[in-house]
């Protein structure tokens, strides 16, 4: 029978540096996949705050890397690592798919409501699971999130 681990013991066992490293490498890889698939994630994020294309690109990249390298990786380490089944790579892949589902079901539809360029018709509204953009962007995003999660989980779970 598996030994029961308390929340305090889990928090003590967390290695934030490894989570951030795994998240950073995973974010590099998902970024490559997304751009290879035609997505301009930095533009989508950055133009929420500035119309200047150069500033938007760098601001968008900063936001993207902050979320992937720090926010999501620490959530994985503190909340999901001990809760998900399987080995480190499997846990990471499951987490990557969960993040993708939230992005597709919540974040993408929200863009149509909050993004100024989408509201002005200057950028397409992705919609629920990117339904307004065709199947390929959602599939590419899923592949990217699986890769992100695999590397986050694999690096974080390595002892």
C-alpha positions as CSV (number, residue, x, y, z in Angstrom):
1,X,0.0,0.0,0.0
2,X,1.3,3.5,-0.9
3,X,2.4,5.7,1.9
4,X,0.1,8.7,2.4
5,X,1.9,12.1,2.0
6,X,0.6,15.2,3.8
7,X,0.4,18.6,2.1
8,X,3.2,19.9,4.4
9,X,5.5,17.0,3.3
10,X,4.7,17.7,-0.3
11,X,5.5,21.4,0.0
12,X,8.8,20.5,1.6
13,X,9.7,18.1,-1.2
14,X,9.0,20.7,-3.9
15,X,12.1,21.8,-5.9
16,X,11.1,25.2,-7.4
17,X,14.4,25.6,-9.3
18,X,13.9,22.3,-11.2
19,X,10.3,23.2,-11.9
20,X,11.4,26.6,-13.4
21,X,14.1,24.9,-15.4
22,X,11.7,22.3,-16.8
23,X,9.2,25.0,-17.5
24,X,11.7,27.2,-19.3
25,X,12.9,24.4,-21.5
26,X,9.3,23.3,-22.1
27,X,8.4,26.9,-23.0
28,X,11.3,27.1,-25.5
29,X,10.0,23.9,-27.2
30,X,6.3,24.9,-27.2
31,X,7.3,28.2,-28.7
32,X,9.2,26.5,-31.5
33,X,6.3,24.2,-32.2
34,X,3.7,27.1,-32.2
35,X,5.7,29.3,-34.5
36,X,6.5,26.3,-36.9
37,X,2.8,25.8,-37.0
38,X,2.1,29.4,-38.0
39,X,1.0,30.8,-34.6
40,X,2.2,34.2,-33.5
41,X,1.6,33.9,-29.8
42,X,3.8,36.8,-28.9
43,X,1.8,39.1,-31.2
44,X,-1.5,37.9,-29.7
45,X,-0.3,38.5,-26.2
46,X,1.6,41.6,-26.7
47,X,-0.9,43.5,-28.8
48,X,-3.3,43.3,-25.8
49,X,-1.1,46.0,-24.3
50,X,0.5,47.9,-27.2
51,X,-0.2,48.3,-30.9
52,X,3.5,48.7,-31.7
53,X,4.5,45.4,-33.4
54,X,8.1,45.3,-32.1
55,X,7.1,46.1,-28.5
56,X,4.2,43.7,-28.8
57,X,6.5,40.9,-29.9
58,X,8.9,41.3,-27.0
59,X,6.2,42.0,-24.4
60,X,4.3,39.0,-25.6
61,X,7.4,36.8,-25.4
62,X,8.1,38.0,-21.9
63,X,4.5,37.3,-20.8
64,X,4.6,33.8,-22.5
65,X,7.9,32.9,-20.9
66,X,6.8,34.2,-17.5
67,X,3.6,32.1,-17.6
68,X,5.3,28.9,-19.0
69,X,8.6,29.1,-17.0
70,X,7.4,30.4,-13.7
71,X,3.6,30.4,-13.2
72,X,2.6,27.1,-14.8
73,X,5.7,25.2,-13.7
74,X,5.3,26.2,-10.0
75,X,1.6,25.3,-10.1
76,X,2.7,21.9,-11.5
77,X,5.3,21.4,-8.8
78,X,3.2,22.5,-5.9
79,X,-0.3,21.2,-6.9
80,X,-0.2,18.6,-9.7
81,X,3.0,16.6,-9.4
82,X,1.9,14.5,-6.5
83,X,-1.7,14.3,-7.6
84,X,-1.2,13.0,-11.1
85,X,-0.7,9.3,-11.9
86,X,2.3,7.8,-13.6
87,X,6.0,8.5,-13.9
88,X,7.4,12.0,-14.4
89,X,7.0,12.2,-18.1
90,X,3.4,10.9,-18.0
91,X,2.5,13.3,-15.2
92,X,3.9,16.1,-17.3
93,X,2.1,15.1,-20.4
94,X,-1.2,14.9,-18.5
95,X,-0.5,18.3,-17.1
96,X,0.3,19.7,-20.5
97,X,-3.0,18.4,-21.8
98,X,-4.9,19.9,-18.8
99,X,-3.2,23.3,-19.5
100,X,-4.2,23.0,-23.2
101,X,-7.8,22.3,-22.3
102,X,-7.9,25.4,-20.0
103,X,-6.3,27.5,-22.8
104,X,-8.7,26.3,-25.4
105,X,-11.9,26.4,-23.3
106,X,-11.2,29.6,-21.3
107,X,-8.3,31.7,-22.6
108,X,-9.0,31.5,-26.3
109,X,-12.7,32.4,-26.1
110,X,-11.8,35.2,-23.7
111,X,-9.6,36.8,-26.4
112,X,-12.8,37.7,-28.3
113,X,-14.0,39.7,-25.3
114,X,-10.9,41.3,-23.9
115,X,-8.4,41.7,-26.8
116,X,-8.6,45.2,-28.3
117,X,-7.5,44.1,-31.8
118,X,-10.0,41.2,-31.9
119,X,-12.8,43.6,-30.8
120,X,-11.9,46.0,-33.6
121,X,-11.7,43.2,-36.2
122,X,-8.0,43.6,-36.7
123,X,-7.2,40.1,-35.4
124,X,-9.3,36.9,-35.7
125,X,-11.3,35.8,-32.7
126,X,-9.9,32.3,-31.9
127,X,-13.1,31.1,-30.2
128,X,-13.8,28.0,-28.1
129,X,-11.0,25.4,-28.9
130,X,-9.9,27.8,-31.7
131,X,-13.0,26.8,-33.6
132,X,-13.0,30.0,-35.7
133,X,-9.4,29.3,-36.9
134,X,-9.8,25.7,-38.2
135,X,-8.5,22.5,-36.7
136,X,-4.8,22.9,-37.4
137,X,-4.0,25.7,-34.9
138,X,-5.7,23.7,-32.1
139,X,-3.9,20.5,-33.1
140,X,-0.5,22.3,-33.2
141,X,-1.2,23.8,-29.8
142,X,-2.1,20.4,-28.4
143,X,1.2,19.0,-29.7
144,X,3.1,21.9,-28.3
145,X,1.4,21.5,-24.9
146,X,2.2,17.8,-24.8
147,X,5.9,18.6,-25.5
148,X,5.9,21.4,-22.9
149,X,4.4,19.0,-20.3
150,X,6.7,16.1,-21.1
151,X,9.8,18.2,-20.6
152,X,8.5,20.0,-17.6
153,X,7.5,16.6,-16.0
154,X,10.7,14.8,-17.1
155,X,13.0,17.5,-15.9
156,X,11.1,18.2,-12.7
157,X,10.7,14.5,-11.8
158,X,14.4,13.6,-12.3
159,X,16.0,13.0,-9.0
